[in-house]
Amino acid sequence: MSDKPRVPQDVEQTAGFLGNLVNQGRLVWRLLRDRRVSGWVKLIPIAGLAYLLSPIDLLPDFLIPGLGELDALTSILVSLKMFVDLAPPQIVREHLKNLTRRTTSRRSPSEPYIDVPYHVVDEDKTEKEPR
């Protein structure tokens, strides 16, 4: 058996989902800033954001509580997905490769390190105790 404490699988899945969501956000940001991506394609996430901020909804909030917020969330997620899908595939692959290289280089230290247990000694207690 290994000495490492086992992390529950649902925690790992949640962390993986959130990490993937952050990477997708970074990918969208990089594609928006890339001059090689067409301006027409860049209008898709802007249109999704405009719908999110506009007072006009397909499903009004007062009609079915909770569903109005879901249509706004769905519209922004669909617009971001369409943006990535319609961006040139070679540019998307290039940015994804750079993102994965960046995250893997952060996880593995390039320099050796020492991992040792330590004990903090309270100097005030040692001075007050009689010898």
N, C-alpha and C positions, 0 to 999 in steps of 0.2 A: 504494500500500500504506500501511497505517497503521503508526505507530510503536509502538503498544501491543503488548505481548507477548500472544500468543493463549493463552487458558486452555483446557486440554483439555476436551472435551465431557463426559467422565465425571465430572470434578471439578465442573463446573457442575451436572450432574444430582444428584450427591451433596449438594452445598451446597443446592440447591433442595429436595431431599427432607428434609434436616435442618431447613431453615428452615420448611418446611411442617409438619413434625412439631412444632416449637416453637410455631408459631401455633395448631395444633390443641390443644396442651396449654393454651395461654393461653385459647383459646375455651372449653374444658371448665371451666377454673377460673372464668372470668367467668360462665358459665351456672350453675355450682354456687352462686355467691354472689348471683345475681340472684333477687330475691324473686318475680318474675313467673313463674318456672319452678316447676311443681308439685313438691311434696315426693315424690310417688310416682315421678316421673321421676328425681328426684335419688337415689332408692334404687338405680337400675341401676348406676352406677359404684361405689357403696358395696358392692353385692353382688359385683361383679367383683373388687374389692379384697379382700373377705372370702374369696372362693374362692382368690385368689392366696396369702393368708396361712394358709389352713386346711391342716391336714395331710392332708385327704382329697383325692385326685386321681382324675379319670376315667381317666387313663393313669398308673399308678404309675411313678416314676422307675426303679425296679429292673427293671421288666418290659422296657422298651425304652429303653436309655440315650439321653438327648437328647430323646426325644419327650415326656417328662414336663414338661420345661421349656417346650417349645413349646405344650403345651396350656394352661399357665398364662399365657403371653404372649398366646396367641390369645384366651383368655377375657377378659383385661383390655382388649385392643384391640376386641373385639366389643362389650363392655359400654360402652366409651366411644363407639363409633360409634352404638350404639343410643340412647345418651343424647342425643347431638347430633341424631339423626334424630327422636326423639320430643319434643324441646323445641319450643316454638312457633316456627314458621319466621320470623315477623317479628322475634322477639327474637334468633334466631341471625343473621339478616341485619344487624340493628343492631350486634351485637357484632363481626361480621366486618368491617363497614364501618369501625368505630372502630379495629379492629386494623390494617387495611390503611392507613388514614390515618396511624396512629402510625408504622408502619414506613416509609412513603414520606416522611414529614416528617423522619425521622431520616437518610435517605439523601441528601437534597438539602439542602445548607446554605442557610439563609435569608439569611445575610449573605455579602457577597463575600469571597473569600479570595485570597491570592497563593501560587502554587505555583512556587518557584524552586529551582534547585540551590544547594547550599552546600558549603563546604569548611571543615573544622575545622583550626585551626592549633594545634599543640602549642607552648605558650609556653616550656616547659622546654628544648626543643631549640633554639629561637631564641636563648635567653640563653647557652647553652653554646658555641654556634658562634662562632668568631672573626669579627670584622667586617673 
